[in-house]
């Protein structure tokens, strides 16, 4: 059987680069173009052209089998509506470049569990829970989900929507105002205090990025097996299933660092846009979750080692 030609959009980001690394025998990597994200109109044109080229090359190289793994998105909870609208326009452009009938294709969309469940107030959250965003970021994620689902049904192309918990691991962009684990590790290495803007009893589900990448690729395999050529749309939470308080995270980091990480507690206007408890429990395809996962302390150590290497390279 021909392996699908796989285009990872956002391959330079935290999840995207690990999906590329883990692709292995589950697909053939499509060498997509560099997308000029800072120039929205150009980015849209590049994405539409690349989508069309993906399908054409799949006909020649992969028996017509292709898949898009959409991991792009620089938005965070406090992102502006303009930047979020640009991301939605980019997604629409890529979808518009794909065929009207997606025979042989499949699509994965990276969404945010925290963004869409932030205001529900009845944890733990599953795919059966209602959605209630509190910020423009969460509303944008829901709109992206709607766009992909509508496109999938219209074109009879199966789609998997992954509502991802708090992702962490090697390669996180420290310039983004997110990523508690990476931010704490960076502060420790740079010998400066970390600012924490949420209560220490705030609960989050921390998913190691390699575990998430494997779930994405296994989910796409399962999607293809069940789709039978139709526009099947599946929404699945991608999470570890174990929520930790920020206080617990600091305790685990203390064991890894072998000293207490210096922190400064504060308050932020964005805190009101986030729930205190974002525990997750997936009930869709639970057999995909029945696998050994990366222990939190191991993931922290790997993240710390990666940051140490990157800081040494930047200074030398």
C-alpha positions in Angstrom: 0.0 0.0 0.0 1.2 3.5 -0.9 2.0 5.6 2.2 0.2 9.0 2.1 2.1 12.1 1.1 2.0 14.1 4.3 2.1 17.9 4.5 2.8 19.2 8.0 1.8 22.8 8.1 3.7 24.6 10.9 6.5 22.1 10.7 8.8 24.6 12.5 6.6 24.8 15.6 6.5 22.7 18.7 4.0 20.0 17.6 4.8 20.2 13.9 8.5 19.4 14.1 7.8 16.4 16.3 5.1 15.1 13.9 7.8 15.3 11.2 10.2 13.4 13.4 7.7 10.7 14.3 6.2 10.2 10.8 8.5 7.3 10.1 6.7 4.5 8.2 3.3 6.2 8.5 3.7 8.6 5.6 6.0 10.3 3.1 6.9 13.9 3.9 5.8 16.5 1.5 8.4 19.3 1.3 6.1 22.2 1.6 7.2 25.8 0.9 8.2 28.3 3.6 5.1 30.2 4.5 5.5 34.0 5.0 3.2 34.1 8.0 4.0 37.7 8.7 2.5 38.7 5.3 -1.1 37.3 5.5 -2.0 37.8 1.9 1.2 36.2 0.6 0.8 33.4 3.1 -2.7 32.6 1.8 -1.5 32.4 -1.8 1.4 30.2 -0.9 -0.8 27.8 1.1 -3.4 27.5 -1.6 -0.7 26.8 -4.2 1.0 24.2 -1.9 -2.3 22.4 -1.2 -2.9 22.0 -5.0 0.7 20.8 -5.5 0.4 18.3 -2.6 -2.6 16.6 -4.3 -0.8 16.6 -7.7 2.3 15.1 -6.3 0.3 12.5 -4.4 -1.2 11.3 -7.6 2.3 10.7 -9.0 4.1 9.4 -5.9 1.6 8.0 -3.4 -1.2 6.5 -5.4 -3.4 9.5 -4.8 -3.1 9.3 -1.0 -2.4 12.5 0.9 -2.9 14.1 4.2 -2.5 17.5 5.8 -1.5 17.9 9.4 -2.4 21.4 10.4 -0.2 22.4 13.3 0.1 26.1 12.4 -1.0 28.9 14.7 0.9 31.5 16.7 -2.2 32.6 18.6 -2.4 32.4 22.4 -5.1 33.2 25.0 -4.4 37.0 24.8 -3.9 37.2 21.0 -5.6 40.0 19.1 -8.6 39.4 17.0 -6.7 40.6 13.9 -4.0 38.0 14.3 -6.5 35.3 14.9 -8.5 36.3 11.8 -5.3 36.1 9.8 -4.8 32.5 11.0 -8.4 31.6 10.0 -7.9 33.1 6.6 -4.7 31.1 6.1 -6.6 27.9 7.0 -9.4 28.8 4.6 -6.9 29.4 1.8 -5.3 25.9 2.3 -8.7 24.2 2.4 -9.6 26.1 -0.8 -6.5 24.7 -2.6 -7.5 21.1 -1.9 -9.8 19.2 -4.3 -13.6 19.4 -4.2 -13.7 15.7 -3.8 -11.0 14.5 -1.4 -10.7 10.9 -2.5 -7.5 9.6 -0.9 -7.1 12.5 1.4 -7.4 13.2 5.1 -7.0 16.3 7.3 -5.9 16.9 10.9 -6.6 20.2 12.7 -4.8 21.2 15.9 -7.3 22.8 18.2 -7.2 23.8 21.9 -9.0 22.0 24.6 -8.3 24.8 27.1 -9.6 27.4 24.7 -12.9 25.8 23.9 -13.8 24.5 27.4 -12.6 27.5 29.4 -16.0 28.7 30.5 -17.9 25.4 30.9 -17.1 24.9 34.6 -17.8 21.2 35.0 -14.5 19.2 34.8 -13.2 16.8 33.8 -14.0 17.6 30.2 -14.6 15.0 27.5 -15.7 15.2 23.9 -19.3 15.0 25.2 -18.9 18.2 27.2 -20.4 21.5 25.9 -18.0 24.1 24.7 -17.8 27.7 26.0 -14.8 29.8 25.2 -14.0 32.9 27.3 -11.5 34.6 25.0 -11.2 35.4 21.3 -8.6 32.7 21.0 -11.1 30.0 22.0 -13.8 31.4 19.7 -11.2 31.3 16.8 -10.4 27.7 17.6 -14.1 26.8 17.4 -14.5 28.6 14.1 -11.5 26.7 12.7 -13.1 23.5 13.8 -16.4 24.5 12.1 -14.5 25.4 8.9 -12.7 22.1 8.7 -15.9 20.1 9.6 -17.9 21.9 6.9 -15.2 21.4 4.3 -14.8 17.7 5.2 -18.5 17.0 4.8 -18.8 19.0 1.6 -15.8 17.3 -0.1 -16.3 13.8 1.5 -12.8 14.1 3.0 -12.3 12.6 6.5 -11.0 15.0 9.1 -9.7 14.6 12.7 -10.0 17.6 15.0 -7.6 17.3 17.9 -8.4 19.3 21.0 -5.0 19.4 22.6 -4.2 19.9 26.3 -1.2 21.9 27.6 1.6 20.8 25.3 5.2 20.9 26.5 8.6 19.6 25.5 11.8 20.3 23.6 11.5 23.1 21.0 8.9 25.4 22.5 9.0 29.0 21.3 9.9 31.0 24.4 8.8 34.2 22.8 5.1 33.2 23.0 3.3 33.9 26.3 2.6 30.3 27.1 4.4 27.1 28.0 4.7 27.0 31.8 7.2 24.2 31.8 9.5 25.7 29.2 9.3 29.1 30.8 10.2 27.8 34.2 13.1 25.8 32.8 14.4 28.8 30.9 14.2 31.0 34.0 16.1 28.4 36.0 18.9 28.2 33.4 19.1 32.0 33.2 19.1 32.3 37.0 16.1 34.6 37.1 12.8 34.3 38.9 9.7 33.1 37.0 6.5 35.1 37.1 3.4 33.0 37.6 0.1 34.7 37.0 -2.3 32.0 38.1 -3.2 30.4 41.4 -1.0 27.5 42.5 -4.1 25.3 42.7 -4.8 25.8 39.0 -5.2 22.4 37.4 -3.9 21.6 33.9 -3.3 18.5 31.8 0.3 18.5 30.6 0.9 16.4 27.4 4.5 15.7 26.3 4.9 16.7 22.7 6.2 13.4 21.4 3.2 11.6 22.9 0.9 14.1 21.2 2.6 13.6 17.8 2.1 9.9 18.1 -1.5 10.4 18.9 -2.0 12.6 15.9 -0.5 10.1 13.5 -2.2 7.1 15.0 -5.4 9.1 14.9 -5.0 9.7 11.2 -4.4 6.0 10.6 -7.6 5.2 12.5 -9.5 7.9 10.7 -8.6 6.5 7.3 -9.5 3.0 8.4 -13.0 4.1 9.5 -13.8 6.7 6.9 -14.6 4.4 3.9 -14.3 7.2 1.5 -16.7 9.5 3.2 -16.5 12.9 5.0 -16.1 11.4 8.5 -15.4 14.1 11.1 -14.0 13.0 14.4 -13.2 15.3 17.4 -10.9 13.9 20.0 -9.2 15.3 23.0 -5.4 14.7 23.0 -4.3 14.7 26.7 -2.4 12.7 29.2 -5.5 12.2 31.3 -3.7 13.3 34.5 -4.2 16.9 35.7 -1.5 18.6 37.8 -1.7 21.8 39.9 0.9 24.4 39.3 2.1 23.7 42.9 2.7 20.0 41.9 4.5 21.2 38.7 6.8 23.3 40.9 7.4 20.3 43.2 8.4 18.1 40.3 10.7 20.8 38.8 12.4 21.1 42.2 13.3 17.4 42.0 14.7 17.8 38.5 16.5 21.1 39.2 17.7 19.8 42.6 16.7 23.2 44.1 13.6 25.2 44.5 12.8 27.3 41.3 12.5 31.0 42.3 9.0 32.3 41.5 7.1 35.6 41.8 3.4 35.3 42.1 1.2 37.9 40.4 -2.1 38.7 38.8 -2.9 39.3 35.1 -6.0 40.5 33.2 -5.7 37.3 31.1 -6.2 35.1 34.2 -9.9 35.9 34.0 -10.0 34.3 30.6 -8.8 30.9 31.9 -10.5 28.2 34.0 -9.0 27.1 37.3 -9.6 23.4 36.5 -9.0 22.0 33.0 -8.9 18.3 33.7 -9.4 16.2 30.6 -10.8 12.7 29.9 -11.1 11.5 26.3 -14.0 9.1 25.5 -13.4 8.9 21.8 -11.1 6.1 20.5 -9.8 5.5 24.1 -7.8 2.6 22.9 -5.4 5.1 21.3 -4.7 6.5 24.8 -3.9 3.1 26.2 -0.2 3.3 25.7 2.8 4.1 27.9 3.2 7.9 28.2 6.2 10.0 29.1 6.4 10.5 32.8 6.2 14.2 33.7 9.6 14.4 35.3 11.2 12.7 32.3 9.6 15.2 30.0 10.7 18.1 32.1 14.3 16.8 32.1 14.3 16.5 28.3 12.9 20.0 28.0 15.5 21.3 30.4 18.3 19.6 28.4 17.0 21.0 25.1 16.8 24.5 26.5 20.3 24.3 27.9 21.7 23.2 24.5 19.8 26.0 22.7 21.1 28.6 25.2 24.7 27.4 24.9 24.4 27.5 21.1 23.0 31.1 21.2 25.8 32.3 23.5 28.6 30.6 21.6 
